[in-house]
Amino acid sequence: MKGVFTEVRVQAGDFDLGAEVARLRAGDPRIGAVVSFVGTVRDMNDGDQVAELELEHYPGMTERSLEDIVEQARARWPLYGALVVHRIGPMKPQEQIVLVAASAAHRGEAFAACEFIMDYLKTDAPFWKKEQTPSGARWVDARSSDDTAKAKWAAG
């Protein structure tokens, strides 16, 4: 019987969604559902044009934080796999920033785990975002909507 596939990567380069999902599935016949989320750079934020988004992180701490989030998801749902790929460095609008994917026997567990991982990633992972706008560079503040999304998981 196959084990559970778990991988967390922080990298500057882009990722291939199809190849990443194929690795997550890796011929595992138990998998009945794979759910993935890809976050991309928007060209507008808070009413301003965004020419570039730069992500910084704390090496080592960031990976441990992401691994902990994945472990929390695995403790809640019977997953066969979980994958997080998060980019750092400068990115232009429409470029991929993050991939979160989960596999399970059924779609409900895969959807829930994928959403949980993303909600916790947005609030708990040590990343810092800086946008380049027409009026100069600015750091992106945390959003209360991200805290609200995370809070829904506290009940169960």
C-alpha positions as CSV (number, residue, x, y, z in Angstrom):
1,M,0.0,0.0,0.0
2,K,1.2,3.5,-0.9
3,G,2.1,6.0,1.8
4,V,1.1,9.7,1.9
5,F,2.8,12.1,-0.5
6,T,3.8,15.4,1.2
7,E,6.0,18.1,-0.2
8,V,6.6,21.7,0.6
9,R,8.8,23.9,-1.6
10,V,9.8,27.5,-1.5
11,Q,11.5,28.6,-4.8
12,A,12.2,31.5,-7.0
13,G,11.3,29.8,-10.3
14,D,7.9,29.1,-11.7
15,F,6.2,25.7,-11.5
16,D,4.3,23.6,-14.0
17,L,0.8,22.9,-12.6
18,G,0.2,19.8,-14.8
19,A,3.5,18.2,-13.8
20,E,3.0,19.0,-10.1
21,V,-0.4,17.5,-10.0
22,A,0.9,14.4,-11.9
23,R,3.6,14.0,-9.3
24,L,1.0,14.3,-6.5
25,R,-1.2,11.6,-8.1
26,A,1.9,9.4,-9.1
27,G,-0.3,6.4,-10.1
28,D,-1.9,6.1,-6.7
29,P,-5.2,4.1,-7.4
30,R,-6.7,5.1,-4.0
31,I,-7.1,8.7,-5.1
32,G,-10.6,9.7,-6.2
33,A,-10.1,13.4,-6.0
34,V,-7.4,16.0,-6.5
35,V,-8.1,19.6,-5.7
36,S,-5.6,22.4,-6.5
37,F,-5.5,26.1,-6.0
38,V,-3.1,28.4,-7.9
39,G,-2.7,32.0,-6.8
40,T,-1.5,34.5,-9.3
41,V,-0.2,38.1,-9.3
42,R,-3.0,40.7,-9.9
43,D,-2.4,43.8,-11.9
44,M,-4.4,46.0,-9.4
45,N,-4.5,46.1,-5.6
46,D,-6.2,48.6,-3.3
47,G,-7.0,50.8,-6.3
48,D,-3.5,51.0,-7.6
49,Q,-1.8,49.5,-10.7
50,V,0.7,46.8,-9.7
51,A,3.7,46.5,-12.0
52,E,5.5,43.9,-9.8
53,L,5.1,41.9,-6.7
54,E,8.1,40.8,-4.7
55,L,7.9,38.1,-2.0
56,E,10.4,37.8,0.7
57,H,10.6,35.0,3.3
58,Y,12.6,33.7,6.3
59,P,14.4,30.7,5.0
60,G,14.0,27.6,7.1
61,M,11.2,29.1,9.2
62,T,9.0,29.5,6.2
63,E,9.3,25.8,5.2
64,R,8.8,24.6,8.7
65,S,5.6,26.8,9.0
66,L,4.3,25.3,5.7
67,E,5.1,21.8,6.8
68,D,3.2,22.4,10.1
69,I,0.2,23.7,8.2
70,V,0.2,20.6,6.0
71,E,0.5,18.3,9.0
72,Q,-2.5,20.0,10.6
73,A,-4.5,19.3,7.4
74,R,-3.4,15.7,7.4
75,A,-4.5,15.4,11.0
76,R,-8.0,16.7,10.1
77,W,-8.7,14.8,6.8
78,P,-7.7,11.4,5.4
79,L,-5.4,12.7,2.7
80,Y,-3.3,10.7,0.3
81,G,-1.2,13.7,-0.6
82,A,-0.6,17.4,0.0
83,L,1.6,19.7,-2.0
84,V,2.6,23.4,-1.4
85,V,4.8,25.2,-3.8
86,H,5.3,28.9,-3.0
87,R,7.4,31.3,-5.0
88,I,9.6,34.1,-3.7
89,G,11.3,37.0,-5.5
90,P,10.0,39.4,-8.1
91,M,6.9,38.4,-10.2
92,K,4.9,40.2,-12.8
93,P,1.0,40.3,-13.1
94,Q,-0.4,37.0,-14.2
95,E,2.5,35.0,-13.0
96,Q,1.9,32.1,-10.6
97,I,2.7,32.7,-6.9
98,V,1.5,29.6,-5.1
99,L,0.2,26.1,-5.7
100,V,-1.7,24.2,-3.0
101,A,-3.0,20.7,-3.9
102,A,-4.5,17.9,-1.9
103,S,-5.5,14.4,-2.9
104,A,-7.9,12.1,-1.1
105,A,-10.4,9.3,-1.7
106,H,-13.3,11.8,-2.0
107,R,-13.7,15.4,-3.1
108,G,-15.0,16.7,0.2
109,E,-11.8,16.0,2.0
110,A,-9.6,17.2,-0.8
111,F,-11.5,20.5,-1.1
112,A,-11.6,21.1,2.6
113,A,-7.9,20.4,3.0
114,C,-6.8,22.5,0.1
115,E,-8.9,25.5,1.4
116,F,-7.6,25.0,5.0
117,I,-4.0,24.9,3.9
118,M,-4.4,28.1,1.8
119,D,-6.3,29.9,4.6
120,Y,-3.6,29.1,7.2
121,L,-0.8,29.9,4.7
122,K,-2.2,33.4,4.2
123,T,-2.1,34.1,7.9
124,D,0.6,31.9,9.5
125,A,3.4,31.5,6.9
126,P,6.2,34.1,7.2
127,F,6.1,35.8,3.8
128,W,6.3,39.6,3.2
129,K,4.9,41.2,0.0
130,K,6.1,44.4,-1.6
131,E,4.3,45.9,-4.6
132,Q,5.7,48.3,-7.2
133,T,3.0,50.8,-8.0
134,P,3.1,54.1,-10.0
135,S,3.6,56.0,-6.7
136,G,6.5,53.7,-5.6
137,A,7.1,50.6,-3.6
138,R,4.9,49.6,-0.7
139,W,4.6,46.7,1.7
140,V,1.3,44.8,1.6
141,D,-0.5,44.7,4.9
142,A,-2.3,41.6,6.3
143,R,-6.0,41.5,5.5
144,S,-8.7,41.0,8.1
145,S,-10.6,38.9,5.5
146,D,-7.7,36.3,5.7
147,D,-8.1,36.2,9.5
148,T,-11.8,35.7,9.1
149,A,-11.2,32.8,6.6
150,K,-8.8,31.1,9.0
151,A,-11.2,31.5,12.0
152,K,-13.9,29.4,10.4
153,W,-11.6,26.3,10.9
154,A,-11.4,26.9,14.7
155,A,-14.7,25.2,15.3
156,G,-13.7,21.9,13.9
